Amino acid sequence: MPTYARLPITLDRGKGAWVWDTAGKRYFDALSGIAVCNLGHAHPAVAEAICDQAGKLVHTSNIYRVDLQERLADQLCHLSGMDNAFFCNSGAEANEAALKLARKYGHSKGIHSPKVLVMENSFHGRTLFTLSATGNPKVQEGFEPLVDSFIRVPYGNLSSAHEVNDPDIVAILVEPIQGEGGIRIPHEDYFPGLRALCDARGWLLMMDEVQAGVGRTGAWFGFQHSGILPDVMTLAKALGNGIPIGACLARGTAATVLTAGKHGSTFGGNPLACRAGLTVLDTILNDQLVQRARELGERILNGFKERLVQNSKVIEIRGKGLMIGIELNLDCSHLVGFALEKGLLINVTAERTVRLLPPLIMSDDEAAHLIASVSELIEEYAAH
Ligand code: PLP
């Protein structure tokens, strides 16, 4: 079905931060498949683990214990401070699990029409429940009636969250940095404030870490920059470096809500996906890539600021770790195609923000190449 307005290239191989199309042209991948291939392409440890696991056991069923799933859950809980995990296959499914958890939590408190507080400009997925949670009328249009259990407030605005006082609210679902919404980074008081609000009102704080999680922002998970712990956290994208996997993790009371028979997935957490996930976490730990993302992110952000800050078409350069946005005062509809011609994979979110999500395994030279090539691209595009 024509659900994607695809660009006219076909990629057929990759190595590290680079990919090649079927005509042999090379591109620098500054998007990592939208925050998926954090370890770059054809990472030897990931490739070896997938091949080895494929020769042993790809899939059994959640009817039985799955050792690799238990090990991945343990490792994720250790890194995040959560207590347990439910595995699925995508970000939307991870958020779907979180939203079901929130509803069931509400019912356990005698709230029969539980509602979740969500944000303007958010993105949580394309299933009907997660689409309804998403704060973007463009992607919702034509799918009404939406699921009617959300109250929406502006992102980053603590007082508007405080002002909402509906007794049916049971949880807040929020991204640590809005990715699809244009790389929006809230003030450092925001998440401690939301945490305190949830504690005061008995709401669950649910962080959607699908895009920001797994090392990308220079912390294992975005919430860790604020020194808080959510009750629920969702993951997908980079967890498998391209092997589909999602997870919904929970802590404390939230971890007791979904009991046997209340949720499930045929593929979720199968041995192949979990072996990939474990290998991704091991590699990030062994190669100290969280630290590396933080250092490279600072260097790249400073590089862009030095080179582009004087450009009248550049409104703002912002980022955390390797989640970087350059907001332009321009119609960007031809920018991605122009970048392709120049051998660069980027994208544009929120219409005017160039989004960069390069792999965490970049070398120093590749980081310098990223700064130079993206700056040149923006300068040339702005000049024309
Ligand atoms: N949540 C966030 C923050 C995302 O950025 C995305 C995808 O971009 C999703 C959820 C949905 O993930 P998926 O496309 O794997 O369903």
Residues whose N, C-alpha, C, O or C-beta is under 5 A from the ligand:
A	BS01	PLP	S90 G91 A92 E93 F123 H124 G125 E175 G179 D208 V210 Q211 A236
